[in-house]
């Protein structure tokens, strides 16, 4: 399991910015050391543990990029069309039976190896066959046209996939193109997830009139699963310092991260802070972010702890900006800054300076086909419908104080946040 020092996340400022939080996490969290060897079928989403260099060039041999006719570039007509005798035929997966002869052409298909001596291919759409059965080609084709040289994509020995990459389907395809069947990846991060609060019951359990079904826990577990984590669902911890402390301490040795939601504000019934401090060390982050200012982070028995707000939108937003980079750092993944897509605002908005805010929006096509962001009509960090019925978040940086319709803003789609 991860073993961090008790002051790993210590921060002296009055309120932490989002960028400061991510920088501290990336610099001070130690990745897990265990390595798994997995088949390519199971590699998607895993974190590559070691660099992969190209064991062969891609493509491994020079081949035709089109269906057509292979010729020697020295035989290309410079000014007017020319007729060639056609001898031979090369299909994909087979070698030419002979070298190409001067002033001759050879029928060739996409992906087939180029015949010896040939270095240019005419597309079949650009040629014709005359009455004598000869190939007639136009003038003006450049030498080397429609040919894919060996190593054109990736040269042998070059760096192809770097350690720390979170593998995507296209990365898996590249490994397969090298003939690999397995890759080395970091083991999955083990995360214990609790909800806290006497007001919560799990779906399926009897619910009293003053209670709510717990939704945050299931949202967070789904988000963790998308990040490739092994998740332990540890249910709901009640608003009691002793039971909170016991539950947190019990799971610390067997997990890489402990994640809770609720109970991290400053009210007298918010017991997470005291519970953590009785079994570990906690630095209460007051992040300059809306929604989601109350976020707690600390260390319990060497294992990092993060306590998220109880309001679902605040929990979602702070997961993206605190939990996600922590999980990636623990997994040895390279940190990648979220890059908002520029869109036009179709709303007005005012905010405080020196605080980053996230506005829930839906995209629509506006004038001239430009994408516009339409703000969800209601405010409130407790509105699950505002996450369900929107496409993503508009990110408003610390320096922004207002938004006017037509202004360019940065949009983060939900799919890019997990």
Secondary structure as the mmCIF struct_conf table of DSSP 4:
data_model
#
loop_
_struct_conf.conf_type_id
_struct_conf.id
_struct_conf.beg_label_comp_id
_struct_conf.beg_label_asym_id
_struct_conf.beg_label_seq_id
_struct_conf.end_label_comp_id
_struct_conf.end_label_asym_id
_struct_conf.end_label_seq_id
TURN_TY1_P TURN_TY1_P1 UNK A 6 UNK A 9
BEND BEND1 UNK A 13 UNK A 15
STRN STRN1 UNK A 16 UNK A 16
HELX_RH_AL_P HELX_RH_AL_P1 UNK A 18 UNK A 28
HELX_LH_PP_P HELX_LH_PP_P1 UNK A 29 UNK A 32
STRN STRN2 UNK A 35 UNK A 39
HELX_RH_3T_P HELX_RH_3T_P1 UNK A 40 UNK A 42
TURN_TY1_P TURN_TY1_P2 UNK A 44 UNK A 45
HELX_LH_PP_P HELX_LH_PP_P2 UNK A 46 UNK A 46
STRN STRN3 UNK A 47 UNK A 48
BEND BEND2 UNK A 50 UNK A 50
STRN STRN4 UNK A 52 UNK A 53
BEND BEND3 UNK A 55 UNK A 56
STRN STRN5 UNK A 58 UNK A 58
BEND BEND4 UNK A 59 UNK A 61
STRN STRN6 UNK A 63 UNK A 64
BEND BEND5 UNK A 65 UNK A 67
STRN STRN7 UNK A 68 UNK A 71
HELX_RH_3T_P HELX_RH_3T_P2 UNK A 73 UNK A 75
BEND BEND6 UNK A 78 UNK A 80
STRN STRN8 UNK A 82 UNK A 90
TURN_TY1_P TURN_TY1_P3 UNK A 92 UNK A 93
BEND BEND7 UNK A 94 UNK A 94
BEND BEND8 UNK A 97 UNK A 98
HELX_LH_PP_P HELX_LH_PP_P3 UNK A 99 UNK A 101
TURN_TY1_P TURN_TY1_P4 UNK A 102 UNK A 103
STRN STRN9 UNK A 104 UNK A 108
TURN_TY1_P TURN_TY1_P5 UNK A 110 UNK A 111
HELX_LH_PP_P HELX_LH_PP_P4 UNK A 112 UNK A 112
STRN STRN10 UNK A 113 UNK A 113
HELX_LH_PP_P HELX_LH_PP_P5 UNK A 114 UNK A 115
TURN_TY1_P TURN_TY1_P6 UNK A 116 UNK A 117
STRN STRN11 UNK A 120 UNK A 123
HELX_RH_3T_P HELX_RH_3T_P3 UNK A 124 UNK A 126
STRN STRN12 UNK A 128 UNK A 129
TURN_TY1_P TURN_TY1_P7 UNK A 131 UNK A 132
BEND BEND9 UNK A 133 UNK A 133
STRN STRN13 UNK A 135 UNK A 137
BEND BEND10 UNK A 139 UNK A 139
HELX_LH_PP_P HELX_LH_PP_P6 UNK A 141 UNK A 142
TURN_TY1_P TURN_TY1_P8 UNK A 143 UNK A 146
STRN STRN14 UNK A 147 UNK A 148
TURN_TY1_P TURN_TY1_P9 UNK A 150 UNK A 151
BEND BEND11 UNK A 152 UNK A 153
STRN STRN15 UNK A 154 UNK A 154
TURN_TY1_P TURN_TY1_P10 UNK A 156 UNK A 157
BEND BEND12 UNK A 158 UNK A 158
STRN STRN16 UNK A 159 UNK A 161
TURN_TY1_P TURN_TY1_P11 UNK A 163 UNK A 164
STRN STRN17 UNK A 166 UNK A 166
HELX_RH_AL_P HELX_RH_AL_P2 UNK A 169 UNK A 177
TURN_TY1_P TURN_TY1_P12 UNK A 178 UNK A 179
STRN STRN18 UNK A 182 UNK A 186
HELX_LH_PP_P HELX_LH_PP_P7 UNK A 187 UNK A 189
STRN STRN19 UNK A 190 UNK A 196
TURN_TY1_P TURN_TY1_P13 UNK A 198 UNK A 199
STRN STRN20 UNK A 200 UNK A 201
TURN_TY1_P TURN_TY1_P14 UNK A 203 UNK A 204
BEND BEND13 UNK A 205 UNK A 205
TURN_TY1_P TURN_TY1_P15 UNK A 209 UNK A 210
STRN STRN21 UNK A 212 UNK A 213
HELX_RH_AL_P HELX_RH_AL_P3 UNK A 216 UNK A 226
TURN_TY1_P TURN_TY1_P16 UNK A 227 UNK A 228
STRN STRN22 UNK A 230 UNK A 237
BEND BEND14 UNK A 239 UNK A 239
HELX_RH_AL_P HELX_RH_AL_P4 UNK A 241 UNK A 252
TURN_TY1_P TURN_TY1_P17 UNK A 253 UNK A 254
BEND BEND15 UNK A 256 UNK A 256
STRN STRN23 UNK A 257 UNK A 261
BEND BEND16 UNK A 262 UNK A 262
BEND BEND17 UNK A 265 UNK A 267
TURN_TY1_P TURN_TY1_P18 UNK A 268 UNK A 269
HELX_RH_AL_P HELX_RH_AL_P5 UNK A 272 UNK A 279
BEND BEND18 UNK A 280 UNK A 280
STRN STRN24 UNK A 281 UNK A 286
STRN STRN25 UNK A 287 UNK A 287
BEND BEND19 UNK A 288 UNK A 288
STRN STRN26 UNK A 289 UNK A 290
BEND BEND20 UNK A 291 UNK A 291
STRN STRN27 UNK A 294 UNK A 300
TURN_TY1_P TURN_TY1_P19 UNK A 301 UNK A 302
STRN STRN28 UNK A 303 UNK A 308
BEND BEND21 UNK A 310 UNK A 311
HELX_RH_AL_P HELX_RH_AL_P6 UNK A 312 UNK A 318
HELX_RH_PI_P HELX_RH_PI_P1 UNK A 319 UNK A 323
HELX_RH_AL_P HELX_RH_AL_P7 UNK A 324 UNK A 330
TURN_TY1_P TURN_TY1_P20 UNK A 331 UNK A 332
HELX_LH_PP_P HELX_LH_PP_P8 UNK A 333 UNK A 335
HELX_LH_PP_P HELX_LH_PP_P9 UNK A 340 UNK A 340
STRN STRN29 UNK A 341 UNK A 345
BEND BEND22 UNK A 347 UNK A 347
STRN STRN30 UNK A 349 UNK A 350
TURN_TY1_P TURN_TY1_P21 UNK A 353 UNK A 354
STRN STRN31 UNK A 356 UNK A 365
HELX_RH_3T_P HELX_RH_3T_P4 UNK A 367 UNK A 369
STRN STRN32 UNK A 371 UNK A 375
BEND BEND23 UNK A 377 UNK A 377
TURN_TY1_P TURN_TY1_P22 UNK A 381 UNK A 382
TURN_TY1_P TURN_TY1_P23 UNK A 384 UNK A 384
HELX_RH_AL_P HELX_RH_AL_P8 UNK A 385 UNK A 388
TURN_TY1_P TURN_TY1_P24 UNK A 389 UNK A 389
STRN STRN33 UNK A 392 UNK A 396
TURN_TY1_P TURN_TY1_P25 UNK A 398 UNK A 399
STRN STRN34 UNK A 402 UNK A 403
TURN_TY1_P TURN_TY1_P26 UNK A 405 UNK A 406
STRN STRN35 UNK A 408 UNK A 413
HELX_RH_3T_P HELX_RH_3T_P5 UNK A 414 UNK A 417
#
